[in-house]
Amino acid sequence: MATPPRTPLRHPVLVLAAATLVLSVLGTALVLSLRDGGDPARPGADTAATTDSGTAPEPGVQRRVARAAAQVADIVAAAAEAPYPKDPRVLVISVDGLASYAMTERDAPTLRSLLRGGVGTLNARTAVEATVTLPNHTGMVTGRPIDAEAGGHGVTWNHDSERTVADGVSSIFSSVADAGGSSGLFAEKAKFEMWDRAWPGALDQVEIDPGLARLSDALVEDLTHQRRDLTFFHIAAPDVAGHAEGWASRGYRAAVGRADATVARVLGAVGDDPALRRDLLVVVTADHGGTPGTPEHSDAEAQADYRIPFLVWGAGIESADLYDLNPDYADPGTEQPGYDDAAPVRNADVANLVADLLELPPVEGSSIGVEETLDVR
Ligand SMILES: [Zn+2]
């Protein structure tokens, strides 16, 4: 890992205010460009949509998502042929509420192309104890289960609160900072500010903004202008739509498409920047899924809630199934194994996968992905 100069920590509120002022114009422009109707003729696109179930998003939504994916198809395909980076940087993208069943070719063509072109699985798992946002995200950055009495990070609540992780719980952000590196967090939900309190000074940039267009503008600006070792990007849209209209509903599927087009937009920026194209490794996973036809995802024993995608894409990473590449992990079939059972790929593998990609030791005190380390090539 390189040791770039630290950029001063900016206060999230100031960042938010600045982002609101400076980026609202850009955000508006993006929204307008997403809404414009200048779609090139794509024979068959509309007829294909009519064969979908009654929950298919509007054809215009599907066309925009497909077009965004098509624009980055070359970038996605070229990565496997490129040399593996000498000094990788990592972008973790967590799509809140993205169930594996929802990551379809129709609704998530960019994510599917990353899954095809990189290494991954649609059969990864959440934490065992809970399938809700903050506990699972905190697992991703600590490499721990949830239950503090069993060595977990102790974040059992899922709301904005003054509480923080259990005593002595470290994170991948702390590891990066201790090694002289730089991390950034871009999240749509205010409860993520907890991480900045849990590990003071470990995050060099924190942006919390519930507007996905503005947040992704800020992310792209940061990715292309700062050399961070680790950037964590949280996209809330599918979860928000799932709670409002139900998982697998038309609105939910459209939100999955919006998340997918956002990933495409970020990949487009990566493709335009030679250094990012050479060095950036992208990890995509989710905190939890959700049960079709309900606004719920909190049943930790429901497969629709605990089955999530996990993929890694970037230069020098060749297409493979994550379980095929990692015989020390075990495909869990339809089950949710316990922590003492053969390990499935879990979202909490993110922490030590990132540590490994950045050539750092395992996160202090972590237990997931330590004895079995997730290989991506
Ligand atoms: Zn939720």
Boltz pocket constraint, residues with backbone or C-beta under 6 A from the ligand:
constraints:
  - pocket:
      binder: B
      contacts: [[A, 97], [A, 133], [A, 239], [A, 243], [A, 297]]
      max_distance: 6.0
